[in-house]
Amino acid sequence: MNIIQPDKSWAGICLLGLTSQECSSERFLASYSEWFNKILSHMQQPPSDSHFVRVASCASMSDLFTRLGGFPNAKKDGNSQASKLIQPVLKLLNEDSSDAFWEEAISLLCTLTNAFPSSLSRHYDNVESSIFSKFMSENCPVSIFKKLAHGLALLPKSRGDEDSWSLMMQKVLIFINNQLNVMFQGLEEEARSSEVVRLLLPPGKDPPPPLGGLTASAKNSDQAMKRPEQVLVSRVSTLMTCCCTMLTDAYPVQVSVPVRSLVALVKRVLMVDGSFSQSSPFMTAMRQDLICLELPELHRCSLELLSSIVKGLRSQLLPHVADITRLLTEYFRTCALPELRIKVYSIMKVLLMSMGIGK
């Protein structure tokens, strides 16, 4: 691969990625270490060099580590090689703000988290901070929100303990609730927000560090509220998808799911119908219209989150079945969109079957 000529380098890197996927096991095991070093050298070229070479390098690294993860005997060396990669990728994330690079870099980090999770544990906080900063930046397009949120959802796997999973879930739920405070001002009773906070942070319990860490959160807090309603909704709905992933993906240890907090958050969204709150009638008609346009998407994502709770916990939901059934029944009375009504039916069916009814 020619470092001087970016087009030839790009072609060679792409070919290595394809070779990693298609070559025989014998050739791959004999050559992957050499291929890794070649691709890494291109990733670490100065920023002035062709940026699409970096994009191709991340994609080919993902191919290489996806294949390497399929060889149990190579786990130790794979973890060692993957550990060498995290710091350079984080450095590049701070240097290269292009969407194409971020998309491939986050895909690479997700690949490493799934295949060689322990390689990220030492850099856990930095990875969380980098992903969150991009997620909150003014120039982050909605199109890569889901990839960034997926990276956050997988991150606790790099430590593999219950505390990491619970802390990430708590931080995401608090962040979502804070964003809803901005969006729903004037559209709901204040008690709805307070109920979620009370469940997430019982009296006497210290709040966790903010999502992304103190530095990233402080840096992005002001501009977070300046985004138009559509972006705020996309941000909230994407992080709800992050929660869905955490609830349904396999995790190394059993975790305690904050069901009451999750259901309270879902209820908060589903109970907003776009009408003014009697206690907080201060909202412009234009802003009310903008929020109402986005409500169906928020309701859809909230129902998806409720569905993930039901599918992920099934019979363990027994103490919460009455609350969930009451919420679905109440929402169904006011829901007019056919696709959302169908979703309610679907959730109710799974809920009843998980209780042993209708089998």
C-alpha positions as CSV (number, residue, x, y, z in Angstrom):
1,M,0.0,0.0,0.0
2,N,1.4,3.4,-1.1
3,I,1.2,6.0,1.7
4,I,2.3,8.7,-0.7
5,Q,-0.6,8.2,-3.1
6,P,-3.9,8.3,-1.2
7,D,-5.9,6.7,-4.0
8,K,-3.7,3.6,-4.1
9,S,-3.6,3.5,-0.3
10,W,-7.4,3.6,-0.3
11,A,-7.6,0.7,-2.8
12,G,-5.1,-1.4,-0.9
13,I,-6.8,-0.8,2.5
14,C,-10.2,-1.8,1.0
15,L,-8.6,-4.9,-0.5
16,L,-7.2,-5.9,2.9
17,G,-10.7,-5.6,4.5
18,L,-12.2,-7.8,1.8
19,T,-9.3,-10.3,2.1
20,S,-9.9,-10.4,5.9
21,Q,-13.4,-11.5,5.3
22,E,-12.9,-14.0,2.4
23,C,-9.5,-15.6,2.8
24,S,-9.0,-19.1,4.4
25,S,-8.6,-19.4,8.2
26,E,-5.0,-20.5,7.8
27,R,-4.0,-17.5,5.8
28,F,-6.0,-15.1,8.1
29,L,-4.4,-16.4,11.3
30,A,-0.9,-16.2,9.7
31,S,-1.4,-12.7,8.3
32,Y,-3.8,-10.7,10.5
33,S,-1.1,-9.2,12.7
34,E,0.8,-7.8,9.7
35,W,-2.4,-6.5,8.1
36,F,-3.3,-4.8,11.4
37,N,-0.1,-2.9,11.5
38,K,-0.4,-1.8,7.9
39,I,-3.9,-0.5,8.4
40,L,-3.0,1.2,11.7
41,S,-0.1,3.0,10.0
42,H,-2.5,4.6,7.5
43,M,-5.0,5.5,10.3
44,Q,-2.2,7.5,12.0
45,Q,-1.1,9.6,9.1
46,P,-1.2,13.4,9.5
47,P,-4.6,15.1,9.2
48,S,-3.5,16.7,6.0
49,D,-3.5,13.3,4.3
50,S,-6.6,12.0,2.5
51,H,-9.5,11.7,5.0
52,F,-11.2,8.9,2.9
53,V,-8.1,6.7,3.6
54,R,-9.0,7.0,7.3
55,V,-12.6,6.1,6.6
56,A,-11.5,3.0,4.7
57,S,-9.0,2.1,7.4
58,C,-11.7,2.1,10.1
59,A,-14.0,-0.1,7.8
60,S,-11.2,-2.6,7.1
61,M,-10.3,-2.7,10.8
62,S,-13.9,-3.6,11.6
63,D,-13.7,-6.4,9.0
64,L,-10.5,-7.7,10.5
65,F,-11.6,-7.8,14.1
66,T,-15.0,-9.2,13.2
67,R,-13.2,-12.2,11.6
68,L,-10.7,-12.4,14.4
69,G,-13.5,-12.5,17.0
70,G,-14.5,-15.9,15.5
71,F,-11.3,-17.6,16.6
72,P,-11.5,-18.5,20.3
73,N,-7.8,-19.4,20.4
74,A,-6.9,-15.8,19.2
75,K,-8.8,-14.0,21.9
76,K,-5.7,-13.1,24.0
77,D,-3.8,-11.7,21.1
78,G,-6.9,-10.1,19.7
79,N,-7.4,-8.2,23.0
80,S,-3.8,-7.1,22.9
81,Q,-4.1,-5.8,19.3
82,A,-7.5,-4.1,19.9
83,S,-6.1,-2.3,23.0
84,K,-3.4,-0.7,20.7
85,L,-6.2,0.7,18.5
86,I,-8.5,2.5,21.0
87,Q,-6.2,5.5,21.8
88,P,-5.5,6.2,18.1
89,V,-9.2,6.0,17.2
90,L,-10.1,8.4,20.1
91,K,-7.4,10.8,19.0
92,L,-8.8,10.7,15.4
93,L,-12.3,11.3,16.7
94,N,-11.1,14.6,18.2
95,E,-9.3,15.6,15.0
96,D,-11.7,14.5,12.2
97,S,-15.2,15.9,12.5
98,S,-16.5,14.5,9.2
99,D,-19.7,12.4,9.5
100,A,-18.3,9.6,7.2
101,F,-15.3,9.1,9.5
102,W,-17.4,9.2,12.7
103,E,-19.8,6.7,11.3
104,E,-17.0,4.2,10.5
105,A,-15.1,4.9,13.7
106,I,-18.1,4.3,15.9
107,S,-18.8,1.1,14.0
108,L,-15.3,0.0,14.7
109,L,-15.6,0.7,18.4
110,C,-18.9,-1.3,18.4
111,T,-17.1,-4.2,16.7
112,L,-14.4,-4.1,19.3
113,T,-16.9,-3.9,22.2
114,N,-18.7,-7.0,20.9
115,A,-15.6,-9.0,19.9
116,F,-13.0,-7.9,22.4
117,P,-14.8,-6.0,25.1
118,S,-12.0,-5.7,27.7
119,S,-9.9,-3.8,25.2
120,L,-12.1,-0.7,25.9
121,S,-12.4,-0.9,29.6
122,R,-9.3,1.3,30.3
123,H,-10.7,4.0,28.0
124,Y,-14.3,3.7,29.1
125,D,-14.8,7.3,30.2
126,N,-13.0,8.8,27.2
127,V,-15.1,6.8,24.8
128,E,-18.3,7.8,26.5
129,S,-17.3,11.5,26.5
130,S,-16.3,11.4,22.8
131,I,-19.5,9.8,21.7
132,F,-21.7,12.1,23.8
133,S,-19.8,15.3,22.6
134,K,-20.5,14.3,19.0
135,F,-24.1,13.4,19.8
136,M,-24.7,16.9,21.3
137,S,-22.7,18.9,18.8
138,E,-24.5,21.5,16.6
139,N,-23.2,20.0,13.4
140,C,-24.1,16.4,14.2
141,P,-26.6,15.2,11.7
142,V,-29.6,13.2,12.8
143,S,-28.6,10.4,10.4
144,I,-25.8,9.2,12.7
145,F,-27.6,9.6,16.0
146,K,-28.6,6.0,16.1
147,K,-25.0,4.8,15.5
148,L,-23.7,7.0,18.3
149,A,-26.5,5.8,20.7
150,H,-25.7,2.2,19.8
151,G,-22.1,2.8,20.8
152,L,-23.3,4.1,24.2
153,A,-25.6,1.1,24.7
154,L,-22.8,-1.4,24.1
155,L,-20.2,0.4,26.1
156,P,-21.0,-1.2,29.5
157,K,-20.1,-4.6,28.0
158,S,-16.5,-3.5,28.0
159,R,-16.6,-3.8,31.8
160,G,-19.2,-6.5,32.0
161,D,-20.5,-5.8,35.5
162,E,-23.9,-4.8,36.8
163,D,-22.8,-1.4,38.1
164,S,-21.7,-0.2,34.7
165,W,-24.9,-1.3,33.1
166,S,-27.1,0.3,35.8
167,L,-25.1,3.5,35.8
168,M,-25.4,3.9,32.0
169,M,-29.1,3.2,32.1
170,Q,-29.6,5.7,34.9
171,K,-27.6,8.5,33.2
172,V,-29.5,8.0,29.9
173,L,-32.9,8.1,31.6
174,I,-32.0,11.2,33.5
175,F,-30.8,12.9,30.3
176,I,-34.0,11.9,28.4
177,N,-36.1,13.3,31.3
178,N,-34.2,16.6,31.3
179,Q,-34.7,16.9,27.5
180,L,-38.5,16.2,28.0
181,N,-38.6,19.1,30.6
182,V,-37.7,21.5,27.8
183,M,-40.0,20.0,25.1
184,F,-43.1,19.5,27.3
185,Q,-43.0,22.8,29.1
186,G,-46.6,24.0,29.1
187,L,-48.0,20.7,27.8
188,E,-48.0,18.6,31.0
189,E,-48.4,18.8,34.8
190,E,-45.1,19.4,36.6
191,A,-45.8,16.4,38.8
192,R,-45.1,14.0,35.8
193,S,-41.4,15.1,35.6
194,S,-41.0,15.0,39.4
195,E,-42.3,11.4,39.5
196,V,-39.6,10.2,37.1
197,V,-36.9,12.1,39.0
198,R,-38.1,10.7,42.3
199,L,-37.9,7.1,41.0
200,L,-34.5,7.7,39.4
201,L,-33.0,9.5,42.4
202,P,-34.7,8.5,45.6
203,P,-34.3,10.9,48.5
204,G,-30.8,10.8,50.0
205,K,-29.2,9.2,47.0
206,D,-26.5,11.1,45.2
207,P,-27.1,11.8,41.5
208,P,-24.7,10.1,39.1
209,P,-22.2,12.0,36.9
210,P,-24.0,13.4,33.9
211,L,-24.0,11.4,30.6
212,G,-20.7,12.0,28.9
213,G,-19.0,13.1,32.1
214,L,-18.8,16.5,33.7
215,T,-16.6,18.2,31.1
216,A,-18.5,17.1,28.0
217,S,-21.9,17.7,29.7
218,A,-20.9,21.3,30.7
219,K,-19.5,22.0,27.3
220,N,-22.7,20.9,25.5
221,S,-25.4,21.9,28.0
222,D,-26.1,25.4,26.6
223,Q,-26.2,24.4,22.9
224,A,-28.3,21.3,23.7
225,M,-31.4,23.5,24.4
226,K,-30.9,25.7,21.3
227,R,-31.6,22.9,18.8
228,P,-35.0,23.0,17.1
229,E,-37.8,20.8,18.4
230,Q,-37.3,18.2,15.6
231,V,-33.7,17.6,16.7
232,L,-34.6,17.4,20.4
233,V,-37.2,14.8,19.5
234,S,-34.7,12.9,17.4
235,R,-32.2,13.0,20.3
236,V,-34.8,11.7,22.8
237,S,-36.2,9.0,20.5
238,T,-32.6,7.8,19.7
239,L,-31.7,7.5,23.3
240,M,-34.9,5.5,23.9
241,T,-33.6,3.2,21.2
242,C,-30.4,3.0,23.2
243,C,-32.4,1.9,26.2
244,C,-34.1,-0.7,24.0
245,T,-30.8,-2.1,23.0
246,M,-29.6,-2.3,26.6
247,L,-32.8,-4.1,27.6
248,T,-32.8,-6.7,24.8
249,D,-29.1,-7.4,24.0
250,A,-27.3,-10.2,25.9
251,Y,-25.1,-9.0,28.8
252,P,-22.4,-11.0,30.6
253,V,-24.1,-10.8,34.0
254,Q,-27.7,-10.5,35.3
255,V,-28.7,-6.9,36.0
256,S,-31.5,-5.3,38.0
257,V,-33.7,-3.3,35.5
258,P,-35.3,-0.1,36.9
259,V,-38.7,-1.1,35.6
260,R,-40.7,1.6,37.6
261,S,-38.4,4.4,36.3
262,L,-38.7,3.2,32.7
263,V,-42.5,2.8,32.9
264,A,-42.8,6.2,34.5
265,L,-40.8,7.8,31.7
266,V,-42.9,6.0,29.0
267,K,-46.1,7.1,30.8
268,R,-44.8,10.7,30.9
269,V,-44.5,10.8,27.1
270,L,-47.7,8.9,26.3
271,M,-49.8,11.1,28.5
272,V,-48.8,14.3,26.5
273,D,-51.5,14.8,23.8
274,G,-50.5,18.3,22.7
275,S,-53.1,20.3,24.7
276,F,-52.1,23.0,27.1
277,S,-51.6,22.2,30.7
278,Q,-54.0,24.1,33.0
279,S,-51.2,24.8,35.4
280,S,-48.7,25.9,32.8
281,P,-50.5,27.6,29.9
282,F,-47.5,29.6,28.7
283,M,-46.5,28.4,25.2
284,T,-46.8,29.9,21.7
285,A,-49.2,28.4,19.3
286,M,-46.3,27.9,16.8
287,R,-44.2,25.9,19.3
288,Q,-47.3,23.9,20.3
289,D,-47.8,23.0,16.6
290,L,-44.1,22.0,16.2
291,I,-44.3,19.7,19.2
292,C,-47.6,18.2,18.1
293,L,-46.1,17.3,14.7
294,E,-43.4,15.3,16.5
295,L,-45.6,13.6,19.1
296,P,-46.4,10.5,17.0
297,E,-42.7,9.7,16.7
298,L,-42.2,10.2,20.4
299,H,-45.2,8.0,21.2
300,R,-43.9,5.3,18.8
301,C,-40.5,5.2,20.4
302,S,-42.0,5.2,23.9
303,L,-44.1,2.2,22.9
304,E,-41.0,0.5,21.4
305,L,-39.3,1.0,24.8
306,L,-42.3,-0.5,26.6
307,S,-42.2,-3.4,24.2
308,S,-38.5,-3.9,25.0
309,I,-39.2,-3.9,28.7
310,V,-41.9,-6.6,28.2
311,K,-39.8,-8.7,25.9
312,G,-36.6,-8.4,27.9
313,L,-38.2,-9.2,31.3
314,R,-41.3,-11.3,30.5
315,S,-42.3,-13.3,33.6
316,Q,-40.1,-11.1,35.8
317,L,-42.6,-8.2,35.1
318,L,-45.2,-9.8,37.3
319,P,-45.1,-7.1,40.0
320,H,-45.6,-4.4,37.4
321,V,-48.2,-6.0,35.1
322,A,-51.1,-4.0,36.6
323,D,-49.3,-0.7,36.1
324,I,-48.4,-1.5,32.5
325,T,-51.9,-2.8,31.7
326,R,-53.4,0.4,33.2
327,L,-51.1,2.6,31.2
328,L,-51.8,0.8,27.9
329,T,-55.6,0.9,28.5
330,E,-55.5,4.6,29.3
331,Y,-53.4,5.4,26.2
332,F,-55.5,3.3,23.9
333,R,-58.6,5.3,24.8
334,T,-57.0,8.5,23.4
335,C,-54.7,7.1,20.7
336,A,-56.1,7.7,17.2
337,L,-53.3,6.6,14.9
338,P,-53.8,3.0,13.6
339,E,-50.1,2.1,13.6
340,L,-49.8,3.1,17.3
341,R,-53.0,1.3,18.2
342,I,-51.6,-1.8,16.5
343,K,-48.4,-1.5,18.6
344,V,-50.5,-1.3,21.8
345,Y,-52.3,-4.5,20.8
346,S,-48.9,-6.2,20.1
347,I,-47.5,-5.2,23.5
348,M,-50.6,-6.3,25.3
349,K,-50.4,-9.7,23.5
350,V,-46.8,-10.3,24.5
351,L,-47.5,-9.1,28.0
352,L,-50.3,-11.6,28.5
353,M,-48.4,-14.5,26.9
354,S,-45.4,-13.8,29.2
355,M,-47.8,-14.3,32.1
356,G,-48.9,-17.6,30.7
357,I,-52.3,-16.4,29.3
358,G,-53.4,-17.3,25.8
359,K,-50.6,-19.9,25.1
